[in-house]
Amino acid sequence: MVGILEFIVFVLISILTIGFSILVVTARDIVRAALSLVATLVSVAGVYVLLNAQFIGIVQILVYVGGIGVLILFAVMLTTQELKGDSDVE
Protein backbone atom coordinates (compact mmCIF):
# COMPACT_ATOMS: atom_id res chain seq x y z
CA MET A 1 0.00 0.00 0.00
CA VAL A 2 2.83 2.42 0.82
CA GLY A 3 4.55 1.67 -2.49
CA ILE A 4 1.42 2.48 -4.45
CA LEU A 5 0.94 5.75 -2.57
CA GLU A 6 4.55 6.76 -3.22
CA PHE A 7 4.12 5.93 -6.90
CA ILE A 8 0.97 8.06 -7.15
CA VAL A 9 2.69 11.01 -5.45
CA PHE A 10 5.70 10.58 -7.73
CA VAL A 11 3.51 10.59 -10.83
CA LEU A 12 1.68 13.72 -9.67
CA ILE A 13 4.93 15.56 -8.92
CA SER A 14 6.37 14.44 -12.27
CA ILE A 15 3.35 15.74 -14.15
CA LEU A 16 3.61 19.07 -12.29
CA THR A 17 7.32 19.29 -13.09
CA ILE A 18 6.77 18.65 -16.79
CA GLY A 19 3.85 21.07 -16.94
CA PHE A 20 5.69 23.90 -15.22
CA SER A 21 8.77 23.24 -17.38
CA ILE A 22 6.70 23.68 -20.50
CA LEU A 23 5.27 26.91 -19.05
CA VAL A 24 8.81 28.20 -18.46
CA VAL A 25 9.64 27.77 -22.13
CA THR A 26 6.37 29.05 -23.57
CA ALA A 27 5.70 32.02 -21.26
CA ARG A 28 6.00 35.41 -22.91
CA ASP A 29 6.19 37.37 -19.65
CA ILE A 30 9.38 37.22 -17.60
CA VAL A 31 7.51 37.14 -14.30
CA ARG A 32 5.33 34.19 -15.31
CA ALA A 33 8.34 32.33 -16.67
CA ALA A 34 10.29 32.91 -13.48
CA LEU A 35 7.39 31.84 -11.26
CA SER A 36 6.98 28.70 -13.35
CA LEU A 37 10.70 28.05 -12.93
CA VAL A 38 10.34 28.43 -9.17
CA ALA A 39 7.45 25.94 -9.20
CA THR A 40 9.53 23.54 -11.30
CA LEU A 41 12.43 23.69 -8.87
CA VAL A 42 10.13 23.19 -5.88
CA SER A 43 8.62 20.11 -7.52
CA VAL A 44 12.11 18.75 -8.21
CA ALA A 45 12.84 19.26 -4.51
CA GLY A 46 9.71 17.21 -3.83
CA VAL A 47 11.16 14.38 -5.92
CA TYR A 48 14.33 14.55 -3.82
CA VAL A 49 12.27 14.27 -0.66
CA LEU A 50 10.49 11.23 -2.12
CA LEU A 51 13.89 9.65 -2.72
CA ASN A 52 14.78 10.11 1.00
CA ALA A 53 17.30 12.85 0.20
CA GLN A 54 15.76 15.52 2.41
CA PHE A 55 18.97 17.52 2.73
CA ILE A 56 19.31 17.88 -1.04
CA GLY A 57 15.64 18.87 -1.25
CA ILE A 58 16.09 21.61 1.33
CA VAL A 59 19.28 22.85 -0.33
CA GLN A 60 17.45 22.86 -3.67
CA ILE A 61 14.76 25.11 -2.22
CA LEU A 62 17.14 27.42 -0.37
CA VAL A 63 19.73 27.91 -3.10
CA TYR A 64 17.89 27.65 -6.39
CA VAL A 65 14.44 28.93 -5.47
CA GLY A 66 15.97 31.77 -3.46
CA GLY A 67 18.29 32.62 -6.33
CA ILE A 68 15.46 32.68 -8.84
CA GLY A 69 13.47 34.93 -6.49
CA VAL A 70 16.32 37.44 -6.45
CA LEU A 71 16.63 37.11 -10.24
CA ILE A 72 12.94 38.00 -10.64
CA LEU A 73 13.40 41.00 -8.38
CA PHE A 74 16.34 42.37 -10.35
CA ALA A 75 14.80 41.59 -13.74
CA VAL A 76 11.60 43.43 -12.91
CA MET A 77 13.42 46.37 -11.31
CA LEU A 78 16.00 46.82 -14.07
CA THR A 79 13.83 46.42 -17.15
CA THR A 80 11.91 49.37 -18.50
CA GLN A 81 8.19 48.94 -18.94
CA GLU A 82 5.73 51.03 -20.87
CA LEU A 83 2.65 52.07 -19.00
CA LYS A 84 -0.43 51.72 -21.20
CA GLY A 85 -2.53 54.35 -19.45
CA ASP A 86 0.24 56.94 -19.08
CA SER A 87 0.24 59.35 -22.04
CA ASP A 88 2.81 61.78 -20.58
CA VAL A 89 5.71 59.36 -21.00
CA GLU A 90 7.20 59.36 -24.50
JOURMO-V247272 format. One record per residue. N is the residue number from 1. PHI is phi in degrees with one decimal (NA if undefined). OMEGA is omega in whole degrees, 0 to 359 (none if undefined). D_FIRST is the distance of its C-alpha to the first C-alpha in Angstrom with 1 decimal. Layout:
{{N:PHI:OMEGA:D_FIRST} {N:PHI:OMEGA:D_FIRST}}
This chain:
{{1:NA:180:0.0} {2:-67.4:179:3.8} {3:-64.1:179:5.5} {4:-68.3:179:5.3} {5:-64.2:177:6.4} {6:-62.6:179:8.8} {7:-65.4:180:10.0} {8:-65.8:178:10.8} {9:-64.6:178:12.6} {10:-62.3:180:14.3} {11:-65.1:179:15.6} {12:-63.7:179:16.9} {13:-66.1:178:18.6} {14:-65.4:178:20.0} {15:-64.5:177:21.4} {16:-62.3:180:23.0} {17:-62.4:180:24.4} {18:-65.8:180:26.0} {19:-63.2:179:27.3} {20:-68.4:176:28.9} {21:-65.6:177:30.3} {22:-66.0:177:32.0} {23:-64.2:178:33.4} {24:-61.7:184:34.8} {25:-75.9:187:36.8} {26:-94.9:182:37.9} {27:-70.7:180:38.9} {28:-94.3:181:42.6} {29:-100.3:183:42.7} {30:-66.3:181:42.2} {31:-69.3:178:40.5} {32:-65.6:178:37.8} {33:-64.7:181:37.3} {34:-68.9:177:37.0} {35:-66.4:175:34.6} {36:-67.0:177:32.4} {37:-66.4:176:32.7} {38:-62.2:179:31.6} {39:-64.1:177:28.5} {40:-63.5:181:27.8} {41:-67.9:176:28.2} {42:-67.2:179:26.0} {43:-69.7:174:23.1} {44:-66.4:175:23.8} {45:-63.1:175:23.6} {46:-63.3:176:20.1} {47:-64.8:177:19.1} {48:-61.2:179:20.8} {49:-65.2:176:18.8} {50:-63.3:180:15.5} {51:-86.5:181:17.1} {52:63.0:174:17.9} {53:-117.4:185:21.5} {54:-63.5:181:22.2} {55:-62.6:179:26.0} {56:-66.0:177:26.3} {57:-63.4:179:24.5} {58:-67.2:178:27.0} {59:-64.2:176:29.9} {60:-57.8:181:29.0} {61:-68.4:183:29.2} {62:-66.1:186:32.3} {63:-80.2:188:34.3} {64:-75.3:181:33.5} {65:-66.9:175:32.8} {66:-64.1:178:35.7} {67:-64.9:179:37.9} {68:-68.1:176:37.2} {69:-60.7:178:38.0} {70:-67.5:177:41.3} {71:-62.0:177:41.9} {72:-60.6:181:41.5} {73:-58.4:180:43.9} {74:-69.1:180:46.6} {75:-65.2:180:46.2} {76:-72.0:182:46.8} {77:-72.1:187:49.6} {78:-93.6:179:51.4} {79:-90.4:178:51.4} {80:-88.5:180:54.1} {81:-126.0:176:53.1} {82:-89.9:177:55.4} {83:-89.8:185:55.5} {84:-71.7:184:55.9} {85:-90.5:184:57.8} {86:-96.7:182:60.1} {87:-93.4:180:63.3} {88:-76.5:183:65.2} {89:-83.3:179:63.2} {90:-118.0:none:64.6}}
